[in-house]
Amino acid sequence: MLPTEPADHEDEQGATNLPSYNPCVAACDQCGKPALFNVDGHPICVECNLKIQQAFKIRDNALKQQMNFLLDQADAITGLSGVMPRYNIGEPVIHQGPLNFHTINVDRSVVGAINTGSVKKMEIALNNVHAQNGNAELEGLLREFTESVLREASLSVEVKNDIVEQLSVLTSQVALPKESRVVVVMKALITSIAANIASTGLVHHWNTIKQLLGF
């Protein structure tokens, strides 16, 4: 059963209240959210329907690519070219705007160049710092420093990626109890990061983080 359309109603004074909804709305059988679609007899919400359509598109593109490959083989065997039409497979959409992770914002200028996997590792490490240490000041400084590194025009893309990778490992160590941390590794990472940013305006920011870390 699909949800009924919301209807405005007025109270005794004639004021219009917020729309009321049918409480008997079917739930998505994938995630439990209100369902707006019916796919092969299954109530599906908007988000799950989008995922289903994306899965269908991936499958269809794979089949079209296979068909185009077989047609190319037929052309090679017969010596004919361009006789049979090919499927037009659209190019994937490349993200052009800024990427917003849970806590770290990646500016438009470096999207597509940086290693987003390293940024994601850094986010996970920051979340662990928040959960294990509850040190909001250190967490905020590390996040701001990461964003500043990614925006720093004087650093090459390779150096930015290296720094973020090193930061993710260092932050993972910070999230551990003090007795479980590998201090030698932390010192080496801190020294390497300091060397990479020595010619930038990030040195003061990094020194503040080092003091909070006890180095």
C-alpha positions as a printed NumPy array, in Angstrom:
array([[  0.   ,   0.   ,   0.   ],
       [  1.378,   3.385,  -0.951],
       [  0.973,   6.464,   1.28 ],
       [ -1.952,   8.81 ,   0.739],
       [ -1.365,  12.418,  -0.206],
       [ -0.989,  14.758,   2.795],
       [ -3.985,  16.986,   3.398],
       [ -3.98 ,  20.402,   5.068],
       [ -6.674,  20.967,   7.665],
       [ -7.857,  23.925,   9.697],
       [ -8.53 ,  24.172,  13.423],
       [-11.644,  25.779,  14.939],
       [-10.147,  29.262,  14.542],
       [ -9.501,  28.667,  10.824],
       [ -5.707,  28.455,  11.149],
       [ -4.03 ,  26.016,   8.829],
       [ -2.052,  23.304,  10.6  ],
       [  0.771,  21.188,   9.243],
       [ -0.17 ,  18.408,   6.799],
       [ -1.364,  15.163,   8.328],
       [ -0.223,  11.813,   6.999],
       [ -1.793,   8.407,   6.864],
       [ -0.318,   6.433,   9.8  ],
       [ -0.821,   3.162,   7.871],
       [  1.916,   3.872,   5.344],
       [  3.683,   0.753,   4.127],
       [  7.304,   0.436,   5.246],
       [ 10.179,  -0.259,   2.889],
       [ 11.013,  -3.937,   3.201],
       [ 14.733,  -3.111,   2.871],
       [ 15.271,  -0.405,   5.472],
       [ 11.913,   0.263,   7.131],
       [ 11.471,   3.852,   5.909],
       [  8.117,   4.96 ,   4.432],
       [  7.625,   3.361,   1.016],
       [  6.73 ,   5.375,  -2.088],
       [  7.399,   2.751,  -4.77 ],
       [  6.395,  -0.804,  -5.534],
       [  9.104,  -2.965,  -7.126],
       [  7.943,  -6.471,  -8.064],
       [  5.464,  -6.439,  -5.209],
       [  7.919,  -5.054,  -2.669],
       [  7.275,  -1.656,  -1.013],
       [ 10.407,   0.441,  -1.506],
       [ 11.412,   3.877,  -0.189],
       [ 12.993,   6.64 ,  -2.296],
       [ 16.609,   5.868,  -1.286],
       [ 16.323,   2.114,  -1.811],
       [ 14.559,   2.659,  -5.153],
       [ 17.471,   4.852,  -6.262],
       [ 19.926,   2.088,  -5.356],
       [ 17.846,  -0.445,  -7.283],
       [ 17.778,   1.781, -10.361],
       [ 21.541,   2.291, -10.109],
       [ 22.04 ,  -1.477,  -9.885],
       [ 19.85 ,  -1.962, -12.972],
       [ 21.892,   0.642, -14.858],
       [ 25.187,  -1.037, -13.921],
       [ 23.843,  -4.398, -15.097],
       [ 22.512,  -2.938, -18.363],
       [ 25.805,  -1.164, -19.095],
       [ 27.707,  -4.415, -18.517],
       [ 25.429,  -6.237, -20.972],
       [ 25.799,  -3.456, -23.543],
       [ 29.583,  -3.513, -23.205],
       [ 29.568,  -7.274, -23.74 ],
       [ 27.384,  -6.911, -26.843],
       [ 29.639,  -4.183, -28.256],
       [ 32.652,  -6.444, -27.664],
       [ 31.01 ,  -9.32 , -29.556],
       [ 30.161,  -6.998, -32.444],
       [ 33.771,  -5.788, -32.53 ],
       [ 34.92 ,  -9.408, -32.728],
       [ 32.492, -10.037, -35.61 ],
       [ 33.901,  -6.999, -37.437],
       [ 37.456,  -8.306, -36.949],
       [ 36.518, -11.729, -38.327],
       [ 34.547, -10.496, -41.36 ],
       [ 36.763,  -7.536, -42.161],
       [ 33.719,  -5.26 , -42.133],
       [ 33.501,  -2.219, -39.921],
       [ 30.62 ,  -0.059, -38.804],
       [ 27.938,  -2.307, -40.315],
       [ 26.193,  -3.134, -37.06 ],
       [ 25.294,  -0.291, -34.702],
       [ 26.751,  -0.219, -31.204],
       [ 25.113,   0.61 , -27.921],
       [ 25.868,   4.103, -26.671],
       [ 27.141,   3.774, -23.114],
       [ 27.145,   7.039, -21.196],
       [ 30.278,   8.234, -19.46 ],
       [ 30.246,   8.058, -15.649],
       [ 29.484,  11.31 , -13.842],
       [ 32.632,  12.708, -12.253],
       [ 32.08 ,  14.749,  -9.115],
       [ 33.014,  18.369,  -9.81 ],
       [ 32.085,  20.138,  -6.588],
       [ 33.566,  19.918,  -3.088],
       [ 33.434,  16.583,  -1.29 ],
       [ 31.917,  16.659,   2.169],
       [ 32.913,  13.76 ,   4.348],
       [ 31.504,  13.432,   7.859],
       [ 33.981,  15.884,   9.359],
       [ 36.485,  16.859,   6.652],
       [ 35.643,  19.144,   3.75 ],
       [ 37.658,  18.674,   0.545],
       [ 37.752,  21.789,  -1.612],
       [ 36.74 ,  21.765,  -5.286],
       [ 40.284,  22.586,  -6.413],
       [ 41.7  ,  19.235,  -5.273],
       [ 38.747,  16.945,  -6.027],
       [ 39.865,  14.198,  -8.372],
       [ 43.527,  14.641,  -7.492],
       [ 43.746,  13.626,  -3.849],
       [ 43.481,  10.112,  -2.488],
       [ 39.98 ,  10.141,  -1.013],
       [ 40.713,   6.772,   0.587],
       [ 43.33 ,   8.445,   2.797],
       [ 40.872,  11.193,   3.702],
       [ 38.33 ,   8.558,   4.673],
       [ 40.922,   6.806,   6.848],
       [ 41.602,  10.145,   8.515],
       [ 37.898,  10.591,   9.196],
       [ 37.664,   7.144,  10.785],
       [ 40.692,   7.93 ,  12.936],
       [ 39.145,  11.242,  14.038],
       [ 35.916,   9.481,  14.929],
       [ 37.922,   7.047,  17.046],
       [ 39.682,   9.949,  18.793],
       [ 36.273,  11.415,  19.565],
       [ 34.884,   8.107,  20.824],
       [ 37.917,   6.971,  22.829],
       [ 39.476,  10.208,  24.063],
       [ 36.673,  12.747,  23.937],
       [ 39.305,  15.403,  23.213],
       [ 37.275,  17.857,  21.163],
       [ 40.116,  20.411,  20.958],
       [ 42.624,  17.944,  19.521],
       [ 40.02 ,  16.439,  17.209],
       [ 39.108,  19.892,  15.872],
       [ 42.74 ,  20.935,  15.373],
       [ 43.561,  17.744,  13.466],
       [ 40.517,  18.188,  11.245],
       [ 41.327,  21.849,  10.542],
       [ 44.963,  20.999,   9.864],
       [ 43.949,  18.277,   7.388],
       [ 41.691,  20.703,   5.523],
       [ 44.452,  23.344,   5.531],
       [ 46.922,  20.851,   4.054],
       [ 44.471,  19.977,   1.276],
       [ 43.969,  23.69 ,   0.484],
       [ 47.659,  24.641,   0.634],
       [ 48.603,  25.801,  -2.867],
       [ 52.361,  25.502,  -2.315],
       [ 52.167,  21.745,  -1.713],
       [ 52.064,  19.278,  -4.577],
       [ 49.264,  16.74 ,  -4.807],
       [ 51.717,  13.942,  -3.986],
       [ 52.883,  15.692,  -0.816],
       [ 49.298,  16.41 ,   0.242],
       [ 48.391,  12.756,  -0.166],
       [ 51.487,  11.699,   1.792],
       [ 50.692,  14.08 ,   4.646],
       [ 47.056,  12.979,   4.909],
       [ 48.139,   9.317,   4.883],
       [ 50.668,  10.041,   7.644],
       [ 48.065,  12.02 ,   9.592],
       [ 45.615,   9.122,   9.44 ],
       [ 48.21 ,   6.726,  10.891],
       [ 49.246,   9.231,  13.555],
       [ 45.643,   9.943,  14.53 ],
       [ 44.954,   6.211,  14.744],
       [ 47.768,   6.023,  17.286],
       [ 46.294,   8.961,  19.214],
       [ 42.976,   7.114,  19.464],
       [ 44.679,   4.235,  21.294],
       [ 45.257,   4.164,  25.062],
       [ 48.627,   5.735,  25.915],
       [ 50.137,   2.416,  26.953],
       [ 49.244,   0.909,  23.549],
       [ 50.749,   3.666,  21.401],
       [ 53.975,   3.129,  19.455],
       [ 55.83 ,   6.297,  20.399],
       [ 58.701,   5.718,  17.95 ],
       [ 56.215,   5.573,  15.069],
       [ 54.443,   8.703,  16.289],
       [ 57.719,  10.655,  16.541],
       [ 58.733,   9.6  ,  13.026],
       [ 55.369,  10.675,  11.589],
       [ 55.44 ,  14.015,  13.425],
       [ 58.957,  14.714,  12.131],
       [ 58.022,  13.776,   8.558],
       [ 54.897,  15.948,   8.543],
       [ 56.855,  18.878,  10.005],
       [ 59.453,  18.545,   7.232],
       [ 56.774,  18.482,   4.514],
       [ 55.122,  21.706,   5.726],
       [ 58.295,  23.566,   6.714],
       [ 57.977,  26.048,   3.851],
       [ 54.259,  26.758,   4.382],
       [ 52.219,  28.788,   6.834],
       [ 51.021,  25.636,   8.58 ],
       [ 53.978,  25.339,  10.945],
       [ 52.373,  27.203,  13.856],
       [ 49.2  ,  25.12 ,  13.572],
       [ 51.261,  21.929,  13.571],
       [ 53.308,  23.048,  16.601],
       [ 50.089,  23.513,  18.557],
       [ 49.037,  19.962,  17.696],
       [ 52.476,  18.622,  18.684],
       [ 52.184,  20.268,  22.099],
       [ 48.766,  18.713,  22.681],
       [ 50.229,  15.337,  21.712],
       [ 53.052,  15.81 ,  24.21 ],
       [ 55.916,  16.12 ,  21.7  ]])
